[in-house]
Amino acid sequence: MQKTSISILFCCFILCCTNVFAQDLKTKVTNNKELDSLRKKEEGGTDSVVFSSKYIRYTTHRLTKDSIQTLPIDTGLTGIQNFSVLAQPRRPTVGTGVMGLAARSLLFEPAKTIGFDAGFHALDIYILNHEDVKFYQARTPFTSLYYVNGSDKEQVLKLTHSQNIKRNWNFGANFNRIGANGFYTHQRGDDLNAAIFTWYQSPNKRYNLWLDGVFNTLKAQENGSIVKENIFTENSTALVDKQAESVRLNSAKQLWRKNSFMLKQSYFVGRIDSTGKSTTQNILPTNKITYTLTYTNSSYSFKKDEIDAYKVLPKGLADTVFTNDSTNVKHIQNEFIYSFFLRAKGNSLIKNELKIDVGIRHDFYNYAQSSIRRDKTNFSENTNTFQNISLLGNLGYRFSNRVDFNLDVQQIFQGENTGDFLYEAKSNLLLSKTAGRIVLGAYLQNKSPEEIYNRYDGNHYSWDKDFDRTKTANLSFNYINERFNIDASASYYLVSNYLYFIKSGTNSIEPTQETGDINMLKLSLGKRFTYKTYHLDAYVVYQKTDSKNTLRTPDVYTFNSIYKEQTFFKRLKTQIGFDIRYNTPFLASSYSPAASQFYNGDNITFGSKPVVDVWIKAGLRRANLFLKYDYVNQGLFSNGFYTVNRYPMPDRLLKFGVSWNFYD
């Protein structure tokens, strides 16, 4: 019934959008010989990428920082089976079970942010942010459907619709849904993301307006892990149906909401240059004024209404049965930037270009944290209103199309987090098309503690600390060779005053700060091999740190995809293969549901065995399909595995997915 309802709603959505909002742009391009020739090729059976790359393009906030760049939509088969945000080939995670539940990165990835941060990030991986919104240029209505079904254990739905109101004005909407019931009781993740967006560009291309609103509702049930801690080794006592396994919590849940609106405007003053062809050109200003207004309302709540018989959490300070802890952050940001570009006039190849950005950012915060009793009265309440004013600067010089240098500066000089800064430098060096290019980078960060480390007031936890800022210094080297399909990187981190959570007592946690320095060396290598129709995409990461007990990350992680590519009947493109991911054993983290934080608890190291997924993919014109069997080798090397203490990962599961693009 659920599948039928989704199909009916989707069909209605497409029909309504096409009939109600259909534009009359086709009459303006009927005589366009380029469009006619491309359409003839497409109808003759050539790859539809030719059509879509010409007439369905998009940009993002990042691509509009210096100039207006657009990219074609991706209609290929590569990587469509990697739909889960928890199991991306180059961004693996550890977590408490299925999609929608708490997770964090398996590899060392410090956040490059400064200023105020509430400190709740366990569900961040599922949030739709402004940086994820795509603004389209579509001469014809464009709709994209992406759906994955793994029975009732895991389902993903993504819908995108975009079309032009006028030739230079586009609007659209996104709708994303994750529904995962999991393999055990009270393990449901239910995430809803939606976005509306519009992009207006004046006919002379000097004025641009981007407006978008993103809406997130994340619901994650917290079962506190199953009672049987070694379920994968006790074969004689394991139950046939894992839904019958006892769990520690049966009513606890997280409810996170993040709703935000962004209005970004830019105006080009003076001469405007451009590169590329008419359909793919980048608009390059010489003087640019940018103003951005953002309003964000975020809330994080944890609720429980039961006796904690297994002592997952500390005894309630206000109530041993009922808990309703919530944190709310309202954030208004105003940002003004003036950009100056100095380059030679009339050059098709941009070189000797000087770029200077000068700006100011104002952040206003309203922070409130409370714990509510069953009778709706407050047990504890903490409110605060404050602001930050930051200086923004960027200096860049492009010597030629081979060499450039950029220096980026962010400094908070007034407000609650005065003294925070992020200085970053980057340089690109193109050796040659054969030899590849080198990217050198470095950054220095001084960041205030996240609010949850300094102060937290709830039913189960309460502390008031005063930690120092965390300082991070980084040096990086990247080598990229597109001709030989090689990318390699080396990064060194020196972290001072590192903040994390540790176990305190039997079932409690508390924040702590590392007094010494932490060193981390991270090396990675990626290579794509091709022999006739056979492919191997390999990626490996090596990490070495002098603080393994603190960072708790593996020394080695690798992901390898092996597949054969074949085309049938000149149109049906197929790939069949398998993926293998593996990491060396490491000290596992634990998880606290009430604080929604991962912490360093018992020194438990889980054995590590390869995880193998097999799949087959097929693409015909605008539709791509795949069939995937996750963890097909379960029972061969091991009966299951853990990534977080006490929380078993999913069993093997058959999944079906489709990606379908609709455009005239």
N, C-alpha and C positions, 0 to 999 in steps of 0.2 A: 504493500500500500504506500509506503514511504517513497519507494522508487517511482511508482506511478505518479504520485503527487508532484514530485520534483520535475518529472518529464513534462507534465501538463502545464505547470507554472512556467517552465522555461519556454515552451512553445508560445504560450500567451504573451510572454515578455517580448519575444522576437517579433511576433505579429504586430503587437501594439506599437513597439518602437519604430518599426518600419513604416507603418501606416500613418502614425501621428506625426512623427518627426522627419519623415522623408524629405530630403532636400532636392532642389531642381538643378544640382550642379552638373548632372550628366549632359544637359543640353548645352552647357558651356564647353564641354570637352569632347563632344561627339565628333567634331571636325579635327580633333587633335590626332595627327597621323601617328605620333609616338604611341598614344594610348591604343589606337586601333591595331597597330602592328603587334604590340605586346599582348593585347587581348586575343588576337588571331593565333599567336604562338601558344598562349595558355590553353585555348580551346583545341589546339592541335595536339595537346598532350605534354607540353614541356612543363618543367617544374613550376608550381605556382609561386615559388619564392620570387621569381622575376616580377610578377605582377605586384605582390604584396610589398616588396622592398621599394617599389617605385611609388606606390600610392597609399600605403599605410605606414606611416612613420611616427615616431614619438620622441619626446625629450623628457628630461627629469630636472629637478631643481639643481642637481649637481652639474648637469650638462649645460645649464644656463648661467653658470657662475661668471665666466669671462665672455663667452660668445653664445650664439644660439646654435646648438648642434642638435641634429636629429638622427635617429637610428632606425633601421627597418625592423619590423617584427620578426621574431624567430619562428619559422615553420618547420624546422628540421626535426629529425628523430633523436639526435644526440642528447642523452641525459634525461629524456622525459620520464624514465622509470624512477628517477631519483626525486620523487615528489615530496617526500617527508623532510621537513625542516630539521628533524632530529638525526637524519642519516645522510647528510650531504657529503659527497666524497672528500671535500677539502675542509669541511667544518663539522667534524664529528662531535657528538655530545654525550654526556652521561645524564641519566635521569631516573625518574621514579616509575617509569612504565611506558605507556602508550602516548601518542600525540595528544597535546592539550594539558599534560601534567608537567610538573616542575622539571626543568632541565638547565644545564649550563654546559659551557664548552669543555671538551675533553682536553684540548690543547691550551697552552698558555696564550691568552689574548687579552692584555690589559686594555681598559677603556681609555680612549684619548678624549676626555672631556674635562671641563673645569666648571667651578661654580656649584650651585646647590644641586643635590641629588637626594631624593628620599631614601633610596637604598633598596628598593624592591625590584628584583630583576629575574626571579625564577621563572616567570612566564613571558619575559620580554621577547623571546624567540617567535612568539605567535602574534605579536602586535604589528599592526599596519601603521607605518609612520608616513610623514609627509615625503620623506626621501624615497619611499617605495612607490609613490603615485606616478603614473606615466601620463603625460599630456600628449594627445595625438594630433596629427594632421591627417585627415582622412577625406579623400574626395568622394568616398562612398561610405554608407553606414558600415561599421565594422563591429562584429560581435565575436567574442571568443568564449568557448566553453571548455572547462577542464574538470573532469570528474574521475574519481578513483573510488572503487568499492572493494572493501576487504570484509565482506559480510557485515555483521553488526559490530565487529571488533574495531573497525576503522573505516571512515568515509571522509572524503574531501571533495568539496565543490567550489569552483571558482568561476565566476561570470564577469565578463567585461563587455561593456557596450560603449561605443564612441561614434560620433558623427559631427559633421560641420553644420552649424546653423547658417553661416555664411562662409565664403571662401577663406576668410582669415579669422574665423571664430569657431572654435570647436568646444563641445561639451561631452561629458561621459560619466559613467558610474561603474563602480566595482562592487561585487558581493562575494565574500569568501566565507566558507563554513567548514569547520572541522567537527566531526562527531565521532568519538571513540569510546566505546563501552568498556574496552579492555578485556583481559582474560580472568580477572579476579573481581570479587565483590567490591562495590563502591570505588570504582576506578575510572569513572567517566570524565573525559575531557570534552568540553563543549565550548567552542570558540566561534565568535561571529565578528567578522570584519566587513566594513562597508566604507565606501568613499564616493564622493561626488567631486567633479573637477571640471574646470573650464579654462581655456586658453584663448586670449584675444590678442591679435597682432595687427597694428594699424597698417593700412595699405602701403605706406612708405617704409614700413618695417622699423620705425624708430621707437614706437611705444609697444610694450608688451605687458600683459596682465595675466597672472596665473592666480587662480582662486581654487582652493580645495578644502574639503572637510573630511576628516577621517573619524570613524566611530568604531570602537572596540569594546566588546563585552566578552570577558574570559571567565569561564566557570570550570573549576577543577575540584573534583571530589578528592578528599584526603582520607585514605584508609589506614594511614600509619604503618603500612606494610603488613604482610601476612604474618600470622602467628608462627607458622613453621618456617624457621630461618634457613634450614638446609633442605629445601624441598626437592632440589635436583639430585640429591644424593640418597635420600630415603625412598628408594623405589618401592619397597615393600609396604610403606604406609601412605604413599601418595594417593590422593583421591583421583578418580577418573575424570570428574568434572571439576576444574579448578575454581569455578564459581562457588563451589561448596566449601572451599578452604576458608577457615576463619581468618578474619582480619582484626586489627587492633582498634580501629575507629569505624563507625558506621553512619555518622551524621556530619562529620567535619567537612568543610568545604571552603574554597577560596572563591571570591567574586571580585574581579578586577574590571574597572572601566577606565577607558581613556578616550576622550572625545576632544578633537582639536580642529581649529580653523586657521588657515594661513592665506593671507593676501600678500602677493609679491608683485611689485610694479618696477619696471625699468624703463628708462628713457635714454636714447642715444643722442648725444649732442655732437655736432660737427660731422666730419666725413665718415661714411660707412663703407667698409671694404667687405669683400666676400671671397670665398674660395670654393672650389668644386663646381659641379654642374648645377643647372637650374633646379633639378629635383632633389639634389643632395647637398646643396651649398650650405656653408656655415657663414652666418652673419657676424662680421667683426666690427665692433665700434671703435672709435678713437677717443670718445669721452662718454662715460656712462654714469647715470645716477640710478641707484637702486634703493627702494624702500620696502621693508618687509614687516608685516604685522602678524603676530601669532598669538592665539589664545588657546590654552590647554587646560582641561579639567580632568585630573586623574584621581582615582580612588582605589584603595586596596583594603579588602576586608576579609577577616577570618571568622567563621561561625562554627559553633559546636554546641550540641545539646544532648549530652549523654555522660554517663559515668566512665571515666578513663580507667577501666579495669586493668589494662596492661601497662599503665603508667608511661604512655608515650610522651606526655607533657608534664611539666612541673605542676604541682598542686595549684589550683586557681586561687588568686589573691582575693577576689571578690566572690566567686562562686565556683564550686568544684565540679559543677555539672554544666552550667550554661556559660558560653563565651560569645561575645560579639565585639571584636576589636576592629577598628577602622582607622584609616589614614587618608586624608584628602589634601590634594595640592592643586591650587589654582595658580596659573602662571600666565602672565601677559608679557610679551616680548616685542620691543620696537627696535628695528635695526636700520641704520642709514649708512650707505656706502657710496663714495665717489671713486670712480675708476678712470684712470688716464692711461691711454695707450699711444706710444710713439713708434711709428713704423714708416718705412719708405712707401711712397705713393705709387700705385699702379703695378706692384709686384704680384705675380700670380703665386709666387712662393714666398711665404712669410719668413723674413729673417731680420736680424738686428732690430728686434721689437722689444721695447721697454714698456713694462706694465707696473703701475703703482695703484694700489687700493688703500684708501684711508676711510675708516668708518668708526662708528660708535654704536654700542648696543646697550639698551636699558632693559633689565629684567625685574619684574615685580612679582613677588610670591605671597600667597596666603596659605599657610600651613596649619593643619589641624589634625590632632590625633586624639582618639578617645576610646574608652572601654565602657560599654553599656551593660547595665544589669538587665535581668529579665523584665523588671517593671519599667523599663525605658529610661531610668535615671542613670546619670553618668557616675561611674566608679572613679574614673580618672579622665582628665581633659587637659590637653596642651595645645595652645594656639600661638601663632607667631606670624607677624607680617614684616617683610623686609624687602630690600632691593639690592641689585648689583648694577654697576655701570662699568662697561668694558671698553677698552680701546682695541680696535681691529686694524691690522695693517698687513699689506702684502706687497712684496717687491719681486718682480720677475724680469728676467732678461733672456730672450731667445736669440742666440748668436746666429743660428741658421736652423734649418729643419733637422739638423743632426744634434745640436747641443742646446740645452736650456738650463736655467737655474731659477728656483723659486724659494722665497723665504716668507713664511707666514707667522704672524704674531697675534696672539690673543692675551690680553692682560686686564685683569679686574683691578681697577684703581680706586674704587669707592664702593662701599656697601658691606653686606654680611660676610662675603668671602674675599675681601680685599687681600691681595697678595697672591691669589691664584694666577697661574700663567701657563701658556702652552706656546713654545717656540718650536717651529718645525722648518727644516730645510730639505729640499729635494732637487736632484739634478738628473736629467736624462741625457745619455750619450749614445747616439746611433753610430755603431762602428761601420756597418754596411748591411745590405739586405741579406748577405750570406753569413756574415759574422754575428749578426744580431745586435742587440742594444743592452746597455747597462743602466740601471737606475740606482743611484746612491741616495740614501736618506738618513736623517737624524732628527730626533726631537728631544726636547727637555720639558718636562711637565711637573708642575707643583700644584697639587689638588687638595682641597679641603676634604675632611672625612665625610662620608655619606651620613645623613642624619641618623639613620638607624644605628650606626656605631656609637654616636655620641649620646643619643637619648632615645629611649623607647619606654612607653607606658602602655601596658596591656594587662589582661587578666592573668597570664602565665609568666610574663617576663616584665621586668622593670629595672632599668639601669640609667645612670647619669654619669657620663664619662667626659673627658676632655683630651682627645687624642691630637697628635701633631699631624701636619699635612704629610701626604704620601708624595715622595719625589721619585720620578722615573726618568732615566736617561736611556736613550736607544740609539743604536747605530745599525744600519741595514744596508745590504748589498743584494741587488736582484739582477739576474741575467736572463734575458728573454730572446729566444731565437725562433721566430715563427716559421722559417723555412724548414728547419729540422725538428720542429715541434718539441722544443726543450724550454723549460723554465726552471730556474734554480734560485734559491735565496738563502741568505745568512743574516740572522738578526741577533744582536746582543743587547740584553736588558740589564740595567743596574737599578734595583728598586730599594728605596730606603723607607722605613716606617710603614711597611706593608700591613694592611688591616685584613683581618679574617675572624671567623668565629671558631670557638673551641668548646669542647664538652666541659660542663661544669656540674659536678655532682653526678647523680645516677641518671637523670633524664632531663637535664637542663643545659642551656648553652649561654655563653657570654662572649662579647667582642673582646679582641685583644690586638695588640700591635707588636710587630716584630721590631726588636730594638736594633738589630744589626742590619747589614746590607744583604740583599739577595741577588745572586748572579744567575742569569739564565742565557744559555746559548741555544738558538733554534735554527736548524738547518732543514731545508726542504728541497726536493727534486721531483719534477714532473716530466714525463716523456711519453709521447705517443708514437708507437711503432705500427707500421703498416707493411704487410706483405700480401700483394694481390688483393684478395677480398677479406683478409684476416687482419684484425686490429688488436692491439694491446695498449690500453691507457693506464699508465702506472704513475703512482704518486706515493712518496714516502717522506716522513718527517722524523728527524732526530732531535731530541731535546736533552739538554744536560744542565742540571742545576745543583747548587750546593745546599738546597733546602727542600729535599724531597718530601720531608714530613709536613712541610708547610704548604707547598704548592700542589702536591698530590696529582701529578700528571705523569703519563707513561714516558719512557725514554724513546720508544719507537712506535709510530703509527703508520700504517700503509693501507692504501686502497688500490685495487687493480681490477680493471674491467677488460674482459677478453670476449671478443665477439666476431662473428662472420657477417659480412654485409652482402646482400644479394638483391638484384632487381629482376622481377618477373614481369613478363608481358610489356616491357618497356615503361611501365607506369608504377607498378607495385614495388615500393622499396621496403626491404625487410632487413632486420638485424636480429640475430639470435646469439645469446651468450650468457655469461655469468659474471657476477661481481664477487670479489673476495676482500673483506676488510679484517684487519688484525691489529692489535696493539699489545705491547708487552705488559706484564703484570705491574700494578702500582697500588699504593695505599689508597683505599676507597674512602670517599667522603660519606658523611651521613647527612640526614635531612630532617629539619624541624618544621612540621606543618604550621604551627601557630605563628612563628616568625617568618615563615616562607624563606628560609635561609639554609644553604648548604654549610656544613661545618666539619671541622676535623675532630672526629670522635675516636672510636676504638681503632687501633692499628691493625686493620684487617686487610689482607692482600688476597684478591680473588685470582684464581688461575685464569689464564687467557687462552682461548682457542679461536681459530679462524671462524668467521661467519660467512656463509656462502648464500648468495641469492641467484637464482636462474630466471631468465626472462626471454621473451620474444617480442619484437616490435614490428609494426607494419605501418607504412604511410602511403596514402593514395590521395593525391591532389591536396585538399585542404584538411584532411582528417588523418590524425596519427593515433594508433591504438597500441596498447601493450598488455601483456599478461606476465605477471611476476609472482614467483614463489619465494617469499622471504624465509631465510634461515632453513634452507632445504636440508642442510647437513645436521640438523638437530637429532641427537641420538647417536651420531657417528663418533664425534670427538667428545661431546658432552651432552647432557640432557637439558641444559639451559645455562644461562649466564647472568651475572650481576654487573652493574656499573656503579651503583650506589648501595651502601650497606643496607641489607634486609629487603631491598626492593627488587624482585625478579624482573627481568626484561621479557618482552613478548615471545611467545612460541612461534613456530613456523606458521605461515599464513599465505594463502593464495589471494592475489589481488588482480583486479582488472581496471584499466584506466583508458580514457579517451581524451584527446585534445583536438578540438574542432574549431576552425576559424570560418566565419561567414562574412562574405563581402561580395558586392555586385561586380 
